[in-house]
Amino acid sequence: MTKPPVTSEPRPEAVLSRRDRVREATLTEIKSIARRHLVEHGVAGVSLRAIAREMGMTAPGLYRYVPGIDALLVAITADMFEELADTVAAADASAPPQDTDLRLHSALRALRSWAITHPAEFSVMFGPSTRLDPEADISPALEAARRFASTFFALCDRLLQEKDIPLPADEEIGPELTAELRSFADTVGLSAHVMQTGAALMLTRCWIRIYGVVCMEVFQHLGFAVNDMEPFFEAELQNLMTGLGVRYLPVEHMGRPVTGTAG
């Protein structure tokens, strides 16, 4: 009896069975409908009964795919963070690897652009949610959020290597704030980046400023008086960049690298 030849080639990855493919397709449809309901009606408008009715299923039938409404909301939130992470990462990758200034501008503008075109999703991802049970497992969404944040952590690392950015010494930061910064770092995955407390404080200050102006635009806090928030975003971005020693790049200059110091 002839033995089959021995080969060192890796075995192909297991192919999903037809049953598993159908299950994956059904789960994808469930999440797609849930996200559409969220966009149209808010978090309170997402219900397993309404999704089941649209799919021609019974509400109990959905429990074969999702354990409950909390798990479904966490799953679609994770998908939205993955989408945002892909958008920001693609903007970062569109600039030359060595041009940190341009990469940072591209990533931050991509964040704003995605947020203002997905206001309902942004409000769920970054705003307070009273719908979820306090005991709900949010780890899938948190893991996806860490991937979104990782692009900015990497850019911050490069800035600290390239620029002479003044940072407060650890002993200048009070113990209460130090404890909160450590908690923040552990939660968002910043601890994976070897970064001193002063750098973590600098990063959170930058995030608060950018997040604040984006929130004002997404939630139309100045809608009663302001027609266009983009100039406000660009003014805040310019002030932030120059404070870090990064040359501000107006939108019309984004297609070409600019060298020099802040000014």
Backbone torsions as a table, in degrees:
resi	resn	phi	psi	omega
1	MET	NA	127.8	-177.8
2	THR	-81.4	128.4	179.0
3	LYS	-82.1	145.5	178.2
4	PRO	-65.4	147.1	-179.7
5	PRO	-63.6	144.5	177.4
6	VAL	-83.7	132.2	-179.6
7	THR	-130.0	146.5	178.9
8	SER	-96.2	1.2	-179.2
9	GLU	-67.8	140.4	-179.8
10	PRO	-65.7	146.3	177.8
11	ARG	-71.8	143.0	179.1
12	PRO	-62.7	148.6	178.2
13	GLU	-62.1	149.0	-179.0
14	ALA	-60.9	134.8	178.7
15	VAL	-90.8	135.9	179.3
16	LEU	-61.4	140.1	175.9
17	SER	-69.6	165.0	179.3
18	ARG	-59.6	-39.7	179.5
19	ARG	-61.8	-42.7	179.8
20	ASP	-68.0	-36.4	178.0
21	ARG	-64.8	-41.1	177.9
22	VAL	-63.9	-41.0	179.4
23	ARG	-63.4	-44.3	179.2
24	GLU	-63.0	-41.5	179.8
25	ALA	-64.6	-39.4	179.3
26	THR	-66.6	-43.1	178.8
27	LEU	-63.6	-39.6	177.2
28	THR	-61.7	-41.4	179.0
29	GLU	-66.0	-40.8	178.3
30	ILE	-58.6	-47.1	-178.4
31	LYS	-67.7	-36.2	179.2
32	SER	-64.3	-44.4	178.8
33	ILE	-66.5	-41.4	179.7
34	ALA	-60.9	-41.4	179.5
35	ARG	-66.4	-40.7	179.0
36	ARG	-63.3	-42.1	177.5
37	HIS	-63.0	-37.5	178.8
38	LEU	-63.3	-44.7	-179.2
39	VAL	-65.3	-39.0	-175.0
40	GLU	-81.4	-33.1	-170.8
41	HIS	-126.7	-2.0	-176.2
42	GLY	83.9	174.5	-177.5
43	VAL	-59.1	-39.9	-178.3
44	ALA	-64.4	-19.9	-179.1
45	GLY	-87.8	2.4	178.5
46	VAL	-94.7	118.6	178.9
47	SER	-140.2	144.7	178.4
48	LEU	-63.2	-35.5	-178.7
49	ARG	-63.3	-44.8	-179.1
50	ALA	-67.0	-39.4	178.4
51	ILE	-64.8	-44.4	-180.0
52	ALA	-61.7	-40.9	-180.0
53	ARG	-62.2	-42.1	-179.5
54	GLU	-67.6	-30.4	-178.7
55	MET	-88.9	-4.6	-177.9
56	GLY	74.4	30.3	179.7
57	MET	-119.6	172.8	171.4
58	THR	-92.7	153.3	178.3
59	ALA	-58.3	-43.6	177.4
60	PRO	-61.2	-28.5	179.7
61	GLY	-64.2	-29.1	179.8
62	LEU	-67.4	-23.7	-178.3
63	TYR	-68.9	-9.9	173.3
64	ARG	-75.4	-14.0	-176.8
65	TYR	-115.1	-33.2	177.7
66	VAL	-135.4	139.1	-176.7
67	PRO	-73.6	-12.4	-179.4
68	GLY	169.7	176.7	-175.8
69	ILE	-66.0	-36.2	179.8
70	ASP	-62.5	-46.2	179.9
71	ALA	-62.9	-35.8	179.0
72	LEU	-67.7	-44.1	179.2
73	LEU	-63.7	-38.4	177.3
74	VAL	-65.3	-40.8	-178.5
75	ALA	-63.8	-43.3	-179.2
76	ILE	-74.5	-29.0	174.4
77	THR	-65.5	-41.0	176.5
78	ALA	-61.5	-42.1	178.2
79	ASP	-61.3	-39.7	-179.1
80	MET	-68.1	-39.7	176.2
81	PHE	-64.6	-37.8	177.2
82	GLU	-63.5	-40.8	178.9
83	GLU	-63.7	-44.9	178.0
84	LEU	-65.3	-40.6	178.1
85	ALA	-60.9	-42.3	177.7
86	ASP	-62.5	-40.9	-178.6
87	THR	-64.2	-47.0	-178.9
88	VAL	-67.5	-42.2	179.9
89	ALA	-63.8	-38.9	179.1
90	ALA	-66.2	-38.8	177.8
91	ALA	-64.9	-42.1	177.5
92	ASP	-61.0	-45.6	-177.3
93	ALA	-70.2	-16.4	-178.7
94	SER	-74.2	-16.2	179.4
95	ALA	-97.5	155.3	177.2
96	PRO	-56.5	137.2	-176.0
97	PRO	-54.7	-34.4	-176.0
98	GLN	-82.4	-10.4	-177.3
99	ASP	-95.1	79.4	-176.4
100	THR	-62.5	-37.1	-179.3
101	ASP	-60.1	-48.1	-179.5
102	LEU	-66.6	-39.4	178.7
103	ARG	-61.0	-41.8	-179.2
104	LEU	-66.6	-44.0	175.9
105	HIS	-58.6	-45.1	-177.2
106	SER	-62.8	-44.6	-177.5
107	ALA	-66.1	-43.0	-178.5
108	LEU	-69.0	-39.2	177.6
109	ARG	-69.0	-32.8	176.3
110	ALA	-66.0	-38.9	176.0
111	LEU	-59.0	-50.1	-179.8
112	ARG	-61.0	-45.9	-176.9
113	SER	-60.1	-44.1	179.9
114	TRP	-65.2	-42.4	-176.6
115	ALA	-62.5	-45.5	-175.4
116	ILE	-75.8	-16.7	175.7
117	THR	-97.0	-5.0	176.8
118	HIS	-134.4	58.6	-174.2
119	PRO	-62.8	-37.5	-179.3
120	ALA	-66.8	-43.7	179.0
121	GLU	-64.5	-43.6	-179.5
122	PHE	-59.8	-40.6	-177.9
123	SER	-65.2	-33.3	177.7
124	VAL	-75.1	-41.4	-176.2
125	MET	-69.9	-39.5	-172.1
126	PHE	-115.9	-11.1	-179.4
127	GLY	-96.6	169.2	178.6
128	PRO	-70.1	142.0	178.6
129	SER	-123.7	122.2	177.9
130	THR	-97.0	-0.6	-176.3
131	ARG	-77.6	-40.2	-174.3
132	LEU	-70.5	142.7	171.0
133	ASP	-64.5	135.3	179.6
134	PRO	-55.8	-22.8	-179.2
135	GLU	-92.3	2.6	-177.7
136	ALA	-64.6	144.9	178.4
137	ASP	-81.9	107.1	-178.4
138	ILE	-100.0	9.4	-174.5
139	SER	-58.2	-38.3	178.1
140	PRO	-60.8	-41.3	178.9
141	ALA	-69.3	-38.5	-179.8
142	LEU	-65.0	-39.3	178.8
143	GLU	-64.5	-41.1	177.7
144	ALA	-66.9	-36.9	177.8
145	ALA	-64.2	-36.1	178.0
146	ARG	-64.4	-36.7	177.5
147	ARG	-64.7	-41.4	176.4
148	PHE	-58.8	-45.1	-177.0
149	ALA	-70.6	-24.5	-173.5
150	SER	-61.1	-32.7	177.9
151	THR	-60.6	-43.5	-178.9
152	PHE	-72.7	-33.1	176.0
153	PHE	-62.9	-43.3	-179.2
154	ALA	-64.5	-40.7	178.5
155	LEU	-66.8	-36.5	177.4
156	CYS	-63.9	-42.3	176.8
157	ASP	-57.1	-44.5	-179.2
158	ARG	-65.4	-40.7	178.4
159	LEU	-60.0	-42.9	-179.1
160	LEU	-65.4	-29.4	177.3
161	GLN	-77.2	-32.0	-172.6
162	GLU	-96.3	-28.9	-173.5
163	LYS	-112.9	152.3	175.0
164	ASP	-90.6	75.7	-176.3
165	ILE	-89.4	119.3	178.9
166	PRO	-68.6	128.2	-179.8
167	LEU	-120.9	144.3	175.2
168	PRO	-67.0	140.1	177.0
169	ALA	-68.8	152.6	-177.9
170	ASP	-55.3	-38.2	-177.3
171	GLU	-71.6	-14.4	177.9
172	GLU	-84.6	-10.6	-179.1
173	ILE	-98.4	125.5	-177.0
174	GLY	-61.6	157.3	-177.8
175	PRO	-62.6	-34.7	-179.8
176	GLU	-65.8	-46.0	179.0
177	LEU	-67.4	-38.0	177.7
178	THR	-58.9	-43.1	179.3
179	ALA	-63.1	-40.6	179.9
180	GLU	-69.4	-37.6	177.4
181	LEU	-64.2	-39.1	177.4
182	ARG	-65.9	-39.7	177.3
183	SER	-63.7	-43.4	177.9
184	PHE	-60.8	-45.5	-178.8
185	ALA	-61.5	-41.7	-179.2
186	ASP	-67.2	-37.6	-175.4
187	THR	-72.0	-45.3	-173.7
188	VAL	-91.5	-1.0	177.2
189	GLY	92.1	9.3	-179.7
190	LEU	-68.9	-24.5	-179.5
191	SER	-62.5	-23.8	178.6
192	ALA	-67.7	-21.9	177.0
193	HIS	-97.8	121.3	-178.9
194	VAL	-68.4	101.7	-173.2
195	MET	-139.2	130.2	-179.9
196	GLN	-70.5	164.6	-174.9
197	THR	-60.1	-40.4	179.5
198	GLY	-60.9	-37.4	178.0
199	ALA	-69.3	-38.7	177.3
200	ALA	-63.6	-37.6	177.6
201	LEU	-65.8	-43.3	177.7
202	MET	-59.4	-44.0	-178.4
203	LEU	-64.9	-43.7	-179.3
204	THR	-67.2	-35.3	176.3
205	ARG	-63.0	-42.8	178.0
206	CYS	-62.7	-43.2	180.0
207	TRP	-62.9	-43.4	-179.3
208	ILE	-59.2	-40.6	-179.0
209	ARG	-68.0	-48.4	-179.2
210	ILE	-67.6	-45.6	179.1
211	TYR	-60.2	-39.2	-178.6
212	GLY	-62.3	-47.6	-177.6
213	VAL	-70.8	-33.6	176.8
214	VAL	-66.8	-42.7	178.3
215	CYS	-60.4	-41.8	180.0
216	MET	-60.9	-34.4	179.4
217	GLU	-77.5	-46.0	-177.6
218	VAL	-61.4	-44.1	-175.7
219	PHE	-92.8	5.2	173.8
220	GLN	54.8	44.0	-179.7
221	HIS	-64.7	-26.8	177.7
222	LEU	-110.4	17.4	-177.7
223	GLY	-59.9	-25.4	-179.5
224	PHE	-72.4	-16.6	-174.9
225	ALA	-130.5	-17.8	-173.6
226	VAL	-123.4	131.2	179.9
227	ASN	-89.5	-31.0	-174.2
228	ASP	-136.8	115.0	-178.3
229	MET	-88.0	-8.0	-177.1
230	GLU	-58.9	-43.1	177.7
231	PRO	-59.5	-34.0	177.9
232	PHE	-67.2	-42.5	177.6
233	PHE	-61.6	-45.6	-178.1
234	GLU	-66.1	-36.7	177.9
235	ALA	-65.5	-41.4	178.4
236	GLU	-68.0	-39.6	177.8
237	LEU	-63.2	-42.8	179.6
238	GLN	-62.8	-45.4	-179.8
239	ASN	-63.7	-39.7	179.2
240	LEU	-65.6	-47.0	-177.4
241	MET	-63.6	-47.3	-178.1
242	THR	-65.1	-31.9	176.1
243	GLY	-66.0	-24.8	178.7
244	LEU	-92.9	-0.9	-176.7
245	GLY	82.0	19.1	179.0
246	VAL	-103.8	131.4	178.3
247	ARG	-69.3	126.2	179.1
248	TYR	-69.9	132.9	-179.5
249	LEU	-112.9	105.9	176.2
250	PRO	-57.3	159.0	-176.9
251	VAL	-55.7	-39.1	-177.0
252	GLU	-70.0	-12.0	178.9
253	HIS	-100.8	4.9	-172.7
254	MET	-68.2	-19.5	-177.8
255	GLY	-79.1	-9.5	-178.3
256	ARG	-138.1	139.4	179.5
257	PRO	-63.6	145.9	177.2
258	VAL	-122.7	130.7	-179.6
259	THR	-108.2	158.3	179.0
260	GLY	130.4	-173.5	-179.8
261	THR	-104.4	169.4	-178.8
262	ALA	-64.9	148.1	177.1
263	GLY	171.8	NA	NA
